[in-house]
Amino acid sequence: MGVIAWIVLGLVVGLIAEKIMRSSHGPVITTLIGVAGALLGGWVASRVFHVANLQGFFNLSTWITALCGAVALLAVVDLATGQRRGLGSSRRRSVRR
């Protein structure tokens, strides 16, 4: 894939990961998390699942691998920055009597 394809993939996957994790970052950070998540997901897929390589930009396995990596990376970023709005967080509601 070319550089433009990595940026587009990173932006789209980063936006989806932010929606899943209920997190909010700027567009540049979202794109960087998406690209880094795609690289992380590809590395994990090759090491753990022995996937030789991903097929290309329009292959579903590429997008799923990138999304899984971006969600995992975003969870780490949110933990490091102290944001607790992820999937496993519970929000306390104030009870009025």
N, CA and C of each residue as an Amber inpcrd file, in Angstrom:
protein
   291
   0.8330000  -1.1790000   0.0000000   0.0000000   0.0000000   0.0000000
   0.8760000   1.2400000   0.0000000   0.3750000   2.2790000  -0.6190000
   1.0940000   3.5330000  -0.6540000   0.8490000   4.3500000   0.6030000
   1.5530000   5.4480000   0.6960000   1.4680000   6.3110000   1.8740000
   0.0550000   6.8860000   2.0180000  -0.5460000   7.3150000   0.9260000
  -1.8950000   7.8790000   0.9810000  -2.8900000   6.8200000   1.4640000
  -2.7300000   5.5920000   1.0190000  -3.6220000   4.5130000   1.4560000
  -3.4770000   4.2560000   2.9520000  -2.2520000   4.3090000   3.4830000
  -2.0450000   4.1390000   4.9240000  -2.7010000   5.2590000   5.7120000
  -2.6180000   6.4860000   5.2010000  -3.2330000   7.6220000   5.8960000
  -4.7530000   7.4960000   5.8840000  -5.3330000   7.1350000   4.7480000
  -6.7830000   6.9650000   4.6530000  -7.2370000   5.8210000   5.5590000
  -6.5330000   4.7060000   5.5040000  -6.8440000   3.5680000   6.3660000
  -6.7470000   3.9670000   7.8370000  -5.6960000   4.6840000   8.1920000
  -5.5120000   5.1120000   9.5750000  -6.5980000   6.0530000  10.0430000
  -7.0060000   6.9840000   9.1920000  -8.0590000   7.9350000   9.5650000
  -9.3880000   7.2190000   9.7680000  -9.7720000   6.3750000   8.8340000
 -11.0620000   5.6800000   8.9230000 -11.0760000   4.7170000  10.1130000
 -10.0220000   3.9310000  10.2510000  -9.9500000   2.9710000  11.3500000
  -9.8530000   3.6940000  12.6940000  -9.1160000   4.7960000  12.7390000
  -9.0300000   5.5790000  13.9710000 -10.3740000   6.1520000  14.3860000
 -11.1480000   6.6400000  13.4240000 -12.4860000   7.1640000  13.7260000
 -13.4100000   6.0650000  14.2430000 -13.3590000   4.8970000  13.6140000
 -14.1910000   3.7790000  14.0640000 -13.7660000   3.3310000  15.4600000
 -12.4660000   3.2620000  15.6930000 -11.9680000   2.8610000  17.0130000
 -12.3850000   3.8550000  18.0910000 -12.3770000   5.1520000  17.7700000
 -12.8240000   6.1520000  18.7410000 -14.3110000   6.0110000  19.0450000
 -15.1020000   5.6700000  18.0550000 -16.5330000   5.4590000  18.2970000
 -16.7500000   4.2230000  19.1700000 -16.0030000   3.1690000  18.9080000
 -16.1260000   1.9430000  19.7040000 -15.7160000   2.1960000  21.1440000
 -14.6150000   2.9030000  21.3350000 -14.0740000   3.1340000  22.6790000
 -14.6840000   4.3650000  23.3520000 -15.5490000   5.0750000  22.6700000
 -16.1710000   6.2990000  23.1990000 -15.1020000   7.2750000  23.6830000
 -14.1490000   7.5140000  22.8230000 -13.0320000   8.3880000  23.1320000
 -13.0290000   9.5420000  22.1460000 -12.2760000  10.5850000  22.4700000
 -12.2390000  11.7360000  21.5780000 -10.8310000  12.3110000  21.5490000
 -10.2650000  12.3650000  20.3690000  -8.9570000  12.9650000  20.1280000
  -9.0820000  13.7850000  18.8490000  -8.0910000  14.5670000  18.5500000
  -8.1150000  15.3650000  17.3260000  -7.8910000  14.5020000  16.0970000
  -8.1140000  15.0700000  14.9050000  -7.9740000  14.2820000  13.6720000
  -6.5540000  13.7870000  13.4230000  -5.5490000  14.5470000  13.8290000
  -4.1690000  14.1080000  13.6130000  -3.8410000  12.9250000  14.5260000
  -4.2080000  13.0250000  15.8030000  -3.9640000  11.9340000  16.7450000
  -4.7770000  10.7080000  16.3470000  -6.0070000  10.9120000  15.8920000
  -6.8480000   9.8020000  15.4360000  -6.1950000   9.0620000  14.2790000
  -5.6570000   9.8140000  13.3240000  -4.9880000   9.1940000  12.1790000
  -3.7300000   8.4540000  12.6160000  -2.9510000   9.0690000  13.4980000
  -1.7310000   8.4020000  13.9780000  -2.0580000   7.1280000  14.7490000
  -3.0930000   7.1590000  15.5790000  -3.4980000   5.9550000  16.3110000
  -3.9770000   4.8880000  15.3310000  -4.7030000   5.2910000  14.3050000
  -5.1700000   4.3360000  13.2980000  -4.0340000   3.6880000  12.5280000
  -3.0710000   4.4840000  12.0890000  -1.9230000   3.9390000  11.3420000
  -1.0770000   3.0550000  12.2510000  -0.7760000   3.5320000  13.4530000
   0.0170000   2.7350000  14.3860000  -0.7390000   1.4740000  14.7960000
  -2.0530000   1.5690000  14.9450000  -2.8610000   0.3930000  15.2580000
  -2.8540000  -0.6190000  14.1320000  -2.8780000  -0.1290000  12.8960000
  -2.8010000  -1.0300000  11.7440000  -1.4570000  -1.7560000  11.7190000
  -0.3940000  -1.0300000  11.9940000   0.9270000  -1.6680000  12.0450000
   1.0130000  -2.6650000  13.1980000   0.4790000  -2.2840000  14.3610000
   0.4720000  -3.1770000  15.5160000  -0.3640000  -4.4200000  15.2320000
  -1.5460000  -4.2350000  14.6620000  -2.4020000  -5.3700000  14.3250000
  -1.7510000  -6.3010000  13.3260000  -1.0830000  -5.7520000  12.3270000
  -0.3680000  -6.5780000  11.3560000   0.7780000  -7.3440000  11.9720000
   1.4880000  -6.7020000  12.8900000   2.6020000  -7.3710000  13.5610000
   2.0940000  -8.5120000  14.4410000   1.0240000  -8.2550000  15.2120000
   0.4540000  -9.3040000  16.0700000  -0.0950000 -10.4510000  15.2280000
  -0.7620000 -10.1240000  14.1280000  -1.3030000 -11.1670000  13.2540000
  -0.2040000 -12.0390000  12.6800000   0.9340000 -11.4450000  12.3600000
   2.0230000 -12.2380000  11.8010000   2.7150000 -13.0810000  12.8680000
   2.8200000 -12.5710000  14.0910000   3.5020000 -13.3010000  15.1640000
   2.6130000 -14.3450000  15.8220000   1.3840000 -13.9960000  16.1200000
   0.5060000 -14.8860000  16.8780000  -0.2380000 -15.8580000  15.9670000
  -0.8220000 -15.3350000  14.8850000  -1.6480000 -16.1610000  14.0150000
  -0.9090000 -16.6660000  12.7730000   0.3690000 -16.3380000  12.6530000
   1.2280000 -16.7820000  11.5470000   0.6600000 -16.4130000  10.1740000
   0.1090000 -15.2050000  10.0830000  -0.3660000 -14.6810000   8.8100000
   0.8430000 -14.1350000   8.0810000   1.0720000 -14.5880000   6.8660000
   2.2690000 -14.1880000   6.1270000   2.2470000 -12.6950000   5.8040000
   1.1720000 -12.2270000   5.2060000   1.0250000 -10.8050000   4.9090000
  -0.4410000 -10.4920000   4.6820000  -0.7700000  -9.2390000   4.7880000
  -2.1380000  -8.8220000   4.5170000  -2.2800000  -8.5680000   3.0290000
  -3.4790000  -8.7310000   2.5280000  -3.6890000  -8.7740000   1.0910000
  -3.6930000  -7.4260000   0.3900000  -4.1240000  -6.3840000   1.0240000
  -4.1530000  -5.0830000   0.3660000  -5.2120000  -4.1860000   0.9580000
  -5.3410000  -3.0220000   0.3720000  -6.2130000  -1.9850000   0.9110000
  -7.6820000  -2.3960000   0.9070000  -8.1510000  -3.0710000  -0.1080000
  -9.5680000  -3.3880000  -0.2410000  -9.9340000  -4.7620000   0.3100000
  -9.0600000  -5.3860000   1.0530000  -9.3450000  -6.6860000   1.6380000
  -9.9080000  -6.4910000   3.0430000 -10.9500000  -7.2300000   3.3850000
 -11.6070000  -7.1090000   4.6800000 -10.6760000  -7.4900000   5.8310000
  -9.8060000  -8.4650000   5.6210000  -8.8920000  -8.8710000   6.6860000
  -7.9300000  -7.7480000   7.0700000  -7.5480000  -6.9350000   6.1240000
  -6.6910000  -5.7830000   6.4110000  -7.4110000  -4.8060000   7.3290000
  -8.6550000  -4.5140000   7.0460000  -9.4270000  -3.5490000   7.8320000
  -9.7280000  -4.0870000   9.2250000 -10.0610000  -5.3790000   9.3300000
 -10.3470000  -5.9620000  10.6460000  -9.0910000  -5.9920000  11.5000000
  -7.9760000  -6.3710000  10.9080000  -6.7070000  -6.3870000  11.6340000
  -6.3290000  -4.9830000  12.0910000  -6.4820000  -4.0130000  11.2260000
  -6.1710000  -2.6230000  11.5770000  -7.0960000  -2.1130000  12.6660000
  -8.3610000  -2.4560000  12.5990000  -9.3220000  -2.0010000  13.6100000
  -9.0070000  -2.6080000  14.9720000  -8.6980000  -3.8890000  15.0060000
  -8.3430000  -4.5290000  16.2840000  -7.0960000  -3.8900000  16.8820000
  -6.1010000  -3.6320000  16.0650000  -4.8910000  -2.9810000  16.5550000
  -5.1520000  -1.5620000  17.0300000  -6.0000000  -0.8270000  16.3230000
  -6.3010000   0.5500000  16.7040000  -7.1010000   0.6120000  18.0060000
  -8.0350000  -0.3180000  18.1920000  -8.8020000  -0.3520000  19.4400000
  -7.8820000  -0.6750000  20.6090000  -6.9900000  -1.6460000  20.4220000
  -6.0510000  -1.9980000  21.4900000  -5.1250000  -0.8300000  21.8140000
  -4.6110000  -0.1760000  20.7990000  -3.7210000   0.9600000  21.0200000
  -4.4650000   2.1310000  21.6610000  -5.6870000   2.3670000  21.2500000
  -6.4780000   3.4460000  21.8310000  -6.7950000   3.1680000  23.2950000
  -7.0140000   1.9170000  23.6380000  -7.2370000   1.5670000  25.0440000
  -6.0060000   1.8850000  25.8810000  -4.8290000   1.6010000  25.3470000
  -3.5840000   1.9120000  26.0570000  -3.4100000   3.4250000  26.1790000
  -3.6870000   4.1540000  25.1080000  -3.5660000   5.6190000  25.1330000
  -4.5330000   6.2090000  26.1510000  -5.7640000   5.7120000  26.1630000
  -6.7530000   6.2220000  27.1150000  -6.3530000   5.9190000  28.5560000
  -5.7900000   4.7460000  28.8040000  -5.3070000   4.4300000  30.1470000
  -4.1470000   5.3330000  30.5470000  -3.2600000   5.6030000  29.6040000
  -2.0890000   6.4320000  29.9030000  -2.4720000   7.8900000  30.1500000
  -3.4940000   8.3590000  29.4470000  -3.8980000   9.7560000  29.6130000
  -4.9730000   9.9430000  30.6780000  -5.4830000   8.8650000  31.2260000
  -6.4520000   8.9640000  32.3020000  -7.8950000   9.0870000  31.8600000
  -8.1750000   8.8470000  30.5880000  -9.5650000   8.8730000  30.1290000
 -10.2100000   7.5370000  30.4750000 -11.3940000   7.5730000  31.0670000
 -12.0610000   6.3490000  31.4930000 -13.3900000   6.1760000  30.7780000
 -13.4370000   6.4650000  29.4930000 -14.6970000   6.3740000  28.7630000
 -14.7640000   5.1570000  27.8680000 -13.9360000   4.1650000  28.0810000
 -13.8660000   3.0110000  27.2010000 -15.0110000   2.0400000  27.3810000
 -14.8590000   0.8570000  26.7940000 -15.8990000  -0.1580000  26.8150000
 -16.1930000  -0.6500000  28.2270000 -15.1690000  -0.8470000  29.0310000
 -15.3640000  -1.4420000  30.3330000 -15.6260000  -0.4590000  31.4520000
 -15.7060000   0.7930000  31.1570000 -15.8810000   1.7720000  32.2280000
 -17.3560000   1.9160000  32.5860000 -17.5770000   2.2080000  33.8220000
 -18.9480000   2.4340000  34.2580000 -19.0500000   3.8740000  34.7380000
 -20.0890000   4.5070000  34.3410000 -20.3020000   5.9020000  34.7480000
 -21.2970000   5.9170000  35.8890000 -20.9350000   6.6100000  36.9250000
 -21.8400000   6.7400000  38.0540000 -22.7870000   7.9000000  37.7760000
 -24.0090000   7.6420000  38.0450000 -24.9950000   8.7130000  37.8920000
 -25.3920000   9.2020000  39.2700000 -25.5480000  10.4710000  39.3690000
 -25.9650000  11.0240000  40.6490000 -27.4410000  10.7350000  40.8660000
 -27.7410000  10.3110000  42.0490000 -29.1110000   9.9700000  42.3870000
 -29.7000000  11.1360000  43.1670000 -30.7810000  11.6650000  42.6740000
 -31.4490000  12.7810000  43.3550000 -32.6330000  12.2310000  44.1390000
 -32.7540000  12.6660000  45.3640000 -33.8750000  12.2470000  46.2050000
 -34.6640000  13.4240000  46.6480000
